[in-house]
């Protein structure tokens, strides 16, 4: 078991801190790696970095934007992914209104308003107030990645058509109060007949930090029972 590898992909403005609880409490089951995309210039470089630094087969989990990246890894090398876990993410392209909002945030960031953009994201997506300082610190630490990551999201293709290539029994996790992504997670669940969809109570979008024990417990069972 300890020779198995788990790749944890962070989402927008996130780094390994978003997975801190999971790293600490799952490392007895497997080797854990959190990719750093700081020097990547496009999606191909991101997926290549993951694949180039992974074992021949590996378990893959992604949160938010990281979930979409996980699906793009699945697109390229489905045979290498032994297990898949997706959290608070989507396999679909943006609606016109969401695209407009992303472009507005990019414009605000270019105008030097990134702290205000970050604050608006936090207020919209996080309900557990006690973790907001930690999330804000992480987002501000990664603010230099924001425009690139938003442009990456704007350019993405749909991924629902990829799910037949997913490994057996994917684990899907979403926060009960993550209203923006719950419908997308339901669509992923319907597209993956063998998947399990777990709803985390008292959590918004940042499930791994808002309810870390609940997420870690689900992922621990996911690793042990497959």
One Martini backbone bead per residue (centre of mass of N, CA, C, O) as a GRO file, in nm:
protein
  226
    1UNK     BB    1   0.056   0.063  -0.021
    2UNK     BB    2   0.309   0.267   0.020
    3UNK     BB    3   0.376   0.257  -0.308
    4UNK     BB    4   0.159   0.432  -0.362
    5UNK     BB    5   0.023   0.701  -0.560
    6UNK     BB    6  -0.073   1.046  -0.480
    7UNK     BB    7  -0.237   1.297  -0.660
    8UNK     BB    8  -0.264   1.651  -0.574
    9UNK     BB    9  -0.480   1.900  -0.707
   10UNK     BB   10  -0.501   2.220  -0.718
   11UNK     BB   11  -0.658   2.516  -0.731
   12UNK     BB   12  -0.744   2.819  -0.739
   13UNK     BB   13  -0.494   2.984  -0.562
   14UNK     BB   14  -0.352   2.715  -0.490
   15UNK     BB   15  -0.192   2.478  -0.274
   16UNK     BB   16  -0.088   2.245  -0.047
   17UNK     BB   17  -0.268   2.371   0.181
   18UNK     BB   18  -0.544   2.250   0.078
   19UNK     BB   19  -0.407   1.944   0.167
   20UNK     BB   20  -0.294   1.918   0.458
   21UNK     BB   21  -0.471   1.707   0.603
   22UNK     BB   22  -0.440   1.481   0.390
   23UNK     BB   23  -0.137   1.448   0.400
   24UNK     BB   24  -0.109   1.370   0.700
   25UNK     BB   25  -0.362   1.132   0.693
   26UNK     BB   26  -0.244   0.959   0.415
   27UNK     BB   27   0.074   0.884   0.426
   28UNK     BB   28   0.036   0.580   0.533
   29UNK     BB   29  -0.086   0.474   0.238
   30UNK     BB   30   0.095   0.687   0.065
   31UNK     BB   31   0.232   0.861  -0.183
   32UNK     BB   32   0.268   1.220  -0.195
   33UNK     BB   33   0.174   1.463  -0.457
   34UNK     BB   34   0.218   1.819  -0.529
   35UNK     BB   35   0.188   2.014  -0.776
   36UNK     BB   36   0.385   2.271  -0.953
   37UNK     BB   37   0.277   2.540  -1.190
   38UNK     BB   38   0.449   2.808  -1.199
   39UNK     BB   39   0.618   2.735  -1.489
   40UNK     BB   40   0.369   2.713  -1.651
   41UNK     BB   41   0.213   2.803  -1.985
   42UNK     BB   42   0.021   2.542  -2.009
   43UNK     BB   43  -0.162   2.259  -2.021
   44UNK     BB   44   0.057   2.069  -2.132
   45UNK     BB   45   0.265   2.126  -1.908
   46UNK     BB   46   0.094   2.033  -1.674
   47UNK     BB   47   0.035   1.738  -1.762
   48UNK     BB   48   0.329   1.658  -1.806
   49UNK     BB   49   0.425   1.699  -1.517
   50UNK     BB   50   0.250   1.487  -1.391
   51UNK     BB   51   0.337   1.241  -1.568
   52UNK     BB   52   0.656   1.272  -1.527
   53UNK     BB   53   0.603   1.259  -1.183
   54UNK     BB   54   0.487   0.968  -1.215
   55UNK     BB   55   0.385   0.679  -1.191
   56UNK     BB   56   0.261   0.443  -1.385
   57UNK     BB   57   0.055   0.436  -1.149
   58UNK     BB   58  -0.226   0.639  -1.013
   59UNK     BB   59  -0.367   0.849  -0.792
   60UNK     BB   60  -0.641   1.097  -0.839
   61UNK     BB   61  -0.679   1.441  -0.725
   62UNK     BB   62  -0.927   1.717  -0.752
   63UNK     BB   63  -0.973   2.071  -0.696
   64UNK     BB   64  -1.159   2.226  -0.893
   65UNK     BB   65  -0.943   2.306  -1.118
   66UNK     BB   66  -0.803   2.032  -1.049
   67UNK     BB   67  -1.033   1.855  -1.162
   68UNK     BB   68  -1.002   1.937  -1.454
   69UNK     BB   69  -0.708   1.850  -1.480
   70UNK     BB   70  -0.762   1.555  -1.417
   71UNK     BB   71  -0.934   1.514  -1.677
   72UNK     BB   72  -0.696   1.581  -1.869
   73UNK     BB   73  -0.526   1.343  -1.783
   74UNK     BB   74  -0.736   1.134  -1.868
   75UNK     BB   75  -0.732   1.205  -2.169
   76UNK     BB   76  -0.423   1.113  -2.212
   77UNK     BB   77  -0.395   0.872  -1.953
   78UNK     BB   78  -0.610   0.646  -1.840
   79UNK     BB   79  -0.423   0.389  -1.770
   80UNK     BB   80  -0.270   0.543  -1.513
   81UNK     BB   81  -0.543   0.556  -1.358
   82UNK     BB   82  -0.668   0.391  -1.071
   83UNK     BB   83  -0.787   0.658  -0.931
   84UNK     BB   84  -1.076   0.886  -0.863
   85UNK     BB   85  -1.097   1.233  -0.739
   86UNK     BB   86  -1.364   1.477  -0.708
   87UNK     BB   87  -1.379   1.834  -0.616
   88UNK     BB   88  -1.557   2.094  -0.673
   89UNK     BB   89  -1.644   2.061  -0.992
   90UNK     BB   90  -1.598   2.044  -1.362
   91UNK     BB   91  -1.684   1.919  -1.711
   92UNK     BB   92  -1.760   2.208  -1.805
   93UNK     BB   93  -1.838   2.482  -1.957
   94UNK     BB   94  -1.901   2.801  -1.963
   95UNK     BB   95  -2.107   3.033  -1.927
   96UNK     BB   96  -2.155   3.348  -2.029
   97UNK     BB   97  -2.163   3.470  -1.738
   98UNK     BB   98  -1.897   3.342  -1.639
   99UNK     BB   99  -1.714   3.459  -1.853
  100UNK     BB  100  -1.770   3.751  -1.780
  101UNK     BB  101  -1.664   3.730  -1.489
  102UNK     BB  102  -1.377   3.649  -1.555
  103UNK     BB  103  -1.305   3.897  -1.728
  104UNK     BB  104  -1.352   4.099  -1.501
  105UNK     BB  105  -1.134   3.986  -1.308
  106UNK     BB  106  -0.898   4.027  -1.497
  107UNK     BB  107  -0.931   4.333  -1.521
  108UNK     BB  108  -0.900   4.392  -1.217
  109UNK     BB  109  -0.619   4.268  -1.185
  110UNK     BB  110  -0.479   4.460  -1.394
  111UNK     BB  111  -0.581   4.715  -1.205
  112UNK     BB  112  -0.499   4.623  -0.895
  113UNK     BB  113  -0.765   4.435  -0.764
  114UNK     BB  114  -0.697   4.154  -0.629
  115UNK     BB  115  -0.797   4.175  -0.335
  116UNK     BB  116  -1.095   4.217  -0.417
  117UNK     BB  117  -1.127   3.955  -0.574
  118UNK     BB  118  -1.059   3.763  -0.344
  119UNK     BB  119  -1.283   3.856  -0.151
  120UNK     BB  120  -1.521   3.778  -0.337
  121UNK     BB  121  -1.459   3.476  -0.345
  122UNK     BB  122  -1.477   3.417  -0.047
  123UNK     BB  123  -1.771   3.519   0.001
  124UNK     BB  124  -1.897   3.311  -0.216
  125UNK     BB  125  -1.735   3.014  -0.113
  126UNK     BB  126  -1.723   3.068   0.206
  127UNK     BB  127  -1.862   2.962   0.536
  128UNK     BB  128  -1.609   2.915   0.718
  129UNK     BB  129  -1.474   3.166   0.899
  130UNK     BB  130  -1.214   3.039   1.044
  131UNK     BB  131  -1.062   2.985   0.746
  132UNK     BB  132  -1.024   3.255   0.596
  133UNK     BB  133  -0.734   3.347   0.668
  134UNK     BB  134  -0.595   3.101   0.533
  135UNK     BB  135  -0.715   3.141   0.251
  136UNK     BB  136  -0.623   3.429   0.200
  137UNK     BB  137  -0.320   3.374   0.222
  138UNK     BB  138  -0.308   3.177  -0.014
  139UNK     BB  139  -0.423   3.358  -0.236
  140UNK     BB  140  -0.211   3.586  -0.207
  141UNK     BB  141   0.038   3.403  -0.260
  142UNK     BB  142  -0.110   3.329  -0.566
  143UNK     BB  143  -0.180   3.591  -0.742
  144UNK     BB  144   0.022   3.558  -0.991
  145UNK     BB  145  -0.177   3.315  -1.118
  146UNK     BB  146  -0.461   3.421  -1.191
  147UNK     BB  147  -0.473   3.498  -1.492
  148UNK     BB  148  -0.377   3.230  -1.607
  149UNK     BB  149  -0.599   3.053  -1.478
  150UNK     BB  150  -0.842   3.196  -1.605
  151UNK     BB  151  -0.756   3.152  -1.899
  152UNK     BB  152  -0.759   2.847  -1.878
  153UNK     BB  153  -1.063   2.819  -1.815
  154UNK     BB  154  -1.165   2.963  -2.078
  155UNK     BB  155  -1.016   2.729  -2.273
  156UNK     BB  156  -1.181   2.497  -2.207
  157UNK     BB  157  -1.305   2.181  -2.233
  158UNK     BB  158  -1.501   1.936  -2.232
  159UNK     BB  159  -1.529   1.624  -2.001
  160UNK     BB  160  -1.776   1.426  -1.998
  161UNK     BB  161  -1.675   1.234  -2.237
  162UNK     BB  162  -1.442   1.094  -2.047
  163UNK     BB  163  -1.576   0.910  -1.817
  164UNK     BB  164  -1.560   0.620  -1.945
  165UNK     BB  165  -1.230   0.625  -1.872
  166UNK     BB  166  -1.269   0.584  -1.593
  167UNK     BB  167  -1.226   0.448  -1.318
  168UNK     BB  168  -1.347   0.271  -1.085
  169UNK     BB  169  -1.518   0.424  -0.845
  170UNK     BB  170  -1.556   0.719  -0.812
  171UNK     BB  171  -1.496   1.013  -0.618
  172UNK     BB  172  -1.743   1.248  -0.504
  173UNK     BB  173  -1.713   1.595  -0.385
  174UNK     BB  174  -1.938   1.819  -0.197
  175UNK     BB  175  -2.065   2.102  -0.086
  176UNK     BB  176  -2.365   2.195   0.028
  177UNK     BB  177  -2.287   2.525  -0.024
  178UNK     BB  178  -2.195   2.464  -0.333
  179UNK     BB  179  -2.393   2.600  -0.561
  180UNK     BB  180  -2.215   2.632  -0.821
  181UNK     BB  181  -2.118   2.300  -0.824
  182UNK     BB  182  -2.342   2.091  -0.770
  183UNK     BB  183  -2.460   2.048  -1.059
  184UNK     BB  184  -2.191   1.940  -1.180
  185UNK     BB  185  -2.164   1.696  -0.988
  186UNK     BB  186  -2.425   1.562  -1.076
  187UNK     BB  187  -2.340   1.524  -1.373
  188UNK     BB  188  -2.098   1.346  -1.312
  189UNK     BB  189  -2.256   1.124  -1.168
  190UNK     BB  190  -2.440   1.052  -1.412
  191UNK     BB  191  -2.181   0.987  -1.601
  192UNK     BB  192  -2.098   0.793  -1.339
  193UNK     BB  193  -2.237   0.508  -1.238
  194UNK     BB  194  -1.991   0.415  -1.025
  195UNK     BB  195  -2.022   0.652  -0.855
  196UNK     BB  196  -1.971   0.859  -0.566
  197UNK     BB  197  -2.173   1.098  -0.382
  198UNK     BB  198  -2.048   1.341  -0.151
  199UNK     BB  199  -2.191   1.538   0.108
  200UNK     BB  200  -2.081   1.826   0.276
  201UNK     BB  201  -2.137   1.956   0.561
  202UNK     BB  202  -2.077   2.275   0.633
  203UNK     BB  203  -1.998   2.362   0.318
  204UNK     BB  204  -1.836   2.487   0.068
  205UNK     BB  205  -1.591   2.487  -0.171
  206UNK     BB  206  -1.360   2.439   0.068
  207UNK     BB  207  -1.358   2.137   0.186
  208UNK     BB  208  -1.056   2.066   0.275
  209UNK     BB  209  -1.082   2.320   0.494
  210UNK     BB  210  -1.373   2.328   0.620
  211UNK     BB  211  -1.384   1.978   0.616
  212UNK     BB  212  -1.124   1.784   0.659
  213UNK     BB  213  -1.213   1.524   0.807
  214UNK     BB  214  -1.434   1.435   0.609
  215UNK     BB  215  -1.258   1.415   0.358
  216UNK     BB  216  -1.041   1.222   0.466
  217UNK     BB  217  -1.229   0.987   0.531
  218UNK     BB  218  -1.324   0.937   0.242
  219UNK     BB  219  -1.038   0.898   0.116
  220UNK     BB  220  -0.951   0.663   0.288
  221UNK     BB  221  -1.170   0.466   0.192
  222UNK     BB  222  -1.103   0.489  -0.109
  223UNK     BB  223  -0.824   0.357  -0.079
  224UNK     BB  224  -0.892   0.091   0.089
  225UNK     BB  225  -1.155  -0.011  -0.110
  226UNK     BB  226  -0.978  -0.057  -0.401
   0.00000   0.00000   0.00000
